[in-house]
Amino acid sequence: MKKYLLSFAVMGALAVGAGFLVMGGDGGSGKEKDDDDDKSEVIEKSSHRRFDVPAPVGGASTAAVPTGQAVPQFGIQYHGGPVMSSGMNVYIIWYGTHSATTKTNLTTLVSTIGNTPYWNINKTYTNAAGTALSGVVTFKKAVVDTGTATSLSDAAIRTIVSNHLALPTNNAGYLPRDPNGIYLVLTGTNVTASSGFCTQYCGWHTHFTSGGIDIKYSFVGSVSRCPNSCAAQNPGPNGDLNTDGMASIIAHEMEEALTDPDLNAWYQTSTGMENADKCAWTFGTTSGTGSGKYNMTFGGKNWYIQQNWKNLGPSGSCGKQ
């Protein structure tokens, strides 16, 4: 399991490695492995927050890229692990209290981000054969979890996902085991995560095995619980703090899960930072004024979403397209 704290200087450099969006300090990483009732196995977790990211401790793999394969690497390295080559299917698990506005807007986000100029930055990454990743993102399904806990452990978040996978297909809460899926556990205003939400991270992604399928999933919490730590501005271009704050974190975790789903593919060897970590809390040129600034438009809405790392020569860079 990896968690990182990022240091936040005037909306400055935020980055985290292997799965976490960090907020604002120094952190480390390690690996945790445990089984749940259905033999699911958590391999590792990474987070992103608003702080400078330290080098991971005993975390990310340093396996060499297989020989004879043309894999361009500019400011970030490929470590031989799998990537989500054929695109990403998105499943949302709403947990806790969310406004109808937040639900509608964030569903629009994941439904329309695919093949935008921003998302297509991920096409600068390849699989082991040197084939560029797909820009396709497909929103598949959203379900409401009826759990009532207001503080969730990492294990509880994993269990939320595995429980929905185990439901009968005729249950409204059923989600399929999808090897091309990302399962977003989005918690509401009345819920926190006990391992460090708001103080250690704003979101993270990881994976486990269920029914023989590698399940990729992510936690993103309600930024209204800690806007000074996890929201770039308040409220944002859509006038809803959770929409605008969570949108950037969701995008961050999705693009990391695409390029580093098992935390052994694309990340910077020297720091452990994944692609989105390298550009966290940087937004490039913006339009609008005050707390309604935005830097991209798609799906009929304006968004204020962090930049992503462009794996292009000569040395790579952050960008929005």
Backbone hydrogen bonds, N-H to C=O, Kabsch-Sander energy under -0.5 kcal/mol:
donor,donor_aa,acceptor,acceptor_aa,energy
2,K,45,K,-3.8
3,K,28,G,-0.9
8,F,50,R,-0.8
9,A,7,S,-0.7
10,V,8,F,-0.6
14,L,280,A,-3.4
15,A,51,F,-1.5
18,A,272,G,-1.2
20,F,17,G,-1.5
20,F,47,S,-2.0
21,L,47,S,-0.5
21,L,48,H,-1.6
21,L,203,G,-3.3
22,V,20,F,-0.8
22,V,47,S,-0.5
22,V,48,H,-6.7
22,V,49,R,-1.2
23,M,49,R,-2.6
23,M,200,Q,-0.5
30,G,1,M,-1.9
32,E,43,I,-0.5
34,D,42,V,-0.5
36,D,40,S,-1.4
39,K,36,D,-2.2
42,V,34,D,-1.5
43,I,41,E,-0.5
43,I,207,H,-1.7
46,S,205,H,-2.4
47,S,17,G,-0.7
47,S,20,F,-0.7
48,H,20,F,-5.2
48,H,21,L,-1.9
48,H,203,G,-2.8
49,R,21,L,-2.1
49,R,22,V,-0.7
51,F,7,S,-0.7
51,F,49,R,-1.3
52,D,6,L,-0.7
58,G,56,P,-0.7
61,S,263,L,-0.6
69,Q,66,P,-0.8
71,V,69,Q,-1.2
77,Q,267,Y,-1.4
79,H,265,A,-2.4
81,G,264,N,-1.6
84,M,258,L,-2.6
85,S,83,V,-1.5
87,G,84,M,-1.2
88,M,136,V,-2.1
89,N,180,N,-2.9
90,V,138,T,-3.0
91,Y,182,I,-2.6
92,I,141,K,-2.3
93,I,184,L,-3.1
94,W,92,I,-0.6
94,W,143,V,-2.9
95,Y,93,I,-0.6
95,Y,186,L,-2.4
96,G,145,D,-0.6
98,H,96,G,-0.6
103,K,99,S,-2.2
104,T,100,A,-2.5
105,N,101,T,-2.7
106,L,102,T,-2.6
107,T,103,K,-1.8
108,T,104,T,-2.0
109,L,105,N,-2.1
110,V,106,L,-2.0
111,S,107,T,-1.6
112,T,108,T,-1.5
112,T,109,L,-0.7
113,I,109,L,-1.3
115,N,135,G,-1.7
116,T,113,I,-1.6
120,N,116,T,-2.4
121,I,118,Y,-1.7
122,N,119,W,-2.0
123,K,120,N,-1.5
124,T,121,I,-2.1
125,Y,122,N,-1.5
127,N,131,T,-1.8
130,G,127,N,-1.9
133,L,125,Y,-2.1
134,S,85,S,-1.7
138,T,88,M,-2.8
140,K,90,V,-3.0
140,K,138,T,-0.5
141,K,90,V,-1.2
143,V,92,I,-2.5
145,D,94,W,-2.9
145,D,143,V,-0.5
152,L,192,T,-2.3
157,I,153,S,-2.0
158,R,154,D,-2.1
159,T,155,A,-2.3
160,I,156,A,-2.1
161,V,157,I,-1.6
162,S,158,R,-2.6
163,N,159,T,-2.8
164,H,160,I,-1.4
165,L,161,V,-1.7
166,A,162,S,-1.3
167,L,163,N,-0.5
167,L,164,H,-0.6
171,N,168,P,-2.1
174,Y,171,N,-2.0
175,L,164,H,-2.0
178,D,176,P,-0.9
181,G,178,D,-2.1
182,I,89,N,-2.5
183,Y,216,K,-2.1
184,L,91,Y,-3.3
184,L,182,I,-0.7
185,V,183,Y,-0.7
185,V,218,S,-3.4
186,L,93,I,-2.2
186,L,184,L,-0.9
187,T,185,V,-0.7
187,T,220,V,-1.7
188,G,95,Y,-1.9
189,T,97,T,-2.2
191,V,188,G,-1.8
192,T,150,T,-2.1
194,S,152,L,-2.1
195,S,152,L,-0.5
196,G,193,A,-1.3
197,F,193,A,-1.5
198,C,201,Y,-2.6
199,T,196,G,-1.2
200,Q,196,G,-4.3
201,Y,196,G,-1.7
202,C,21,L,-2.9
202,C,48,H,-2.4
203,G,21,L,-1.1
203,G,48,H,-1.1
204,W,219,F,-2.1
205,H,19,G,-1.5
205,H,46,S,-2.1
206,T,217,Y,-2.5
207,H,44,E,-0.8
208,F,215,I,-1.9
209,T,41,E,-0.5
210,S,213,I,-2.5
213,I,210,S,-1.8
215,I,208,F,-3.6
215,I,213,I,-0.8
216,K,181,G,-0.6
216,K,214,D,-0.6
217,Y,206,T,-2.2
218,S,183,Y,-2.6
219,F,204,W,-2.2
220,V,185,V,-2.2
221,G,202,C,-1.3
222,S,188,G,-0.5
225,R,222,S,-1.5
226,C,223,V,-1.5
229,S,226,C,-1.4
230,C,226,C,-2.5
231,A,227,P,-1.6
236,G,291,S,-1.3
239,G,236,G,-1.7
244,D,240,D,-2.6
245,G,241,L,-2.8
246,M,242,N,-2.1
247,A,243,T,-1.7
248,S,244,D,-0.8
249,I,245,G,-1.0
250,I,246,M,-3.0
251,A,247,A,-2.4
252,H,248,S,-2.2
253,E,249,I,-2.5
254,M,250,I,-2.5
255,E,251,A,-2.4
256,E,252,H,-1.6
257,A,253,E,-2.4
258,L,254,M,-1.8
259,T,255,E,-1.5
260,D,256,E,-2.5
262,D,82,P,-0.5
263,L,260,D,-1.2
266,W,259,T,-1.4
267,Y,77,Q,-2.2
267,Y,265,A,-0.6
268,Q,273,M,-3.5
269,T,267,Y,-0.5
271,T,268,Q,-0.7
272,G,268,Q,-3.2
274,E,16,V,-1.4
278,K,274,E,-1.6
279,C,276,A,-1.2
280,A,14,L,-1.1
280,A,277,D,-1.1
282,T,279,C,-1.7
287,S,294,Y,-3.2
292,G,289,T,-2.0
293,K,290,G,-0.7
294,Y,287,S,-2.3
295,N,303,W,-2.7
296,M,303,W,-1.4
298,F,301,K,-1.9
301,K,298,F,-1.6
303,W,296,M,-2.9
305,I,303,W,-0.5
307,Q,279,C,-0.6
307,Q,282,T,-2.8
308,N,319,G,-2.5
310,K,317,S,-3.8
311,N,309,W,-0.7
312,L,310,K,-2.1
316,G,312,L,-1.9
317,S,310,K,-1.2
319,G,308,N,-2.0
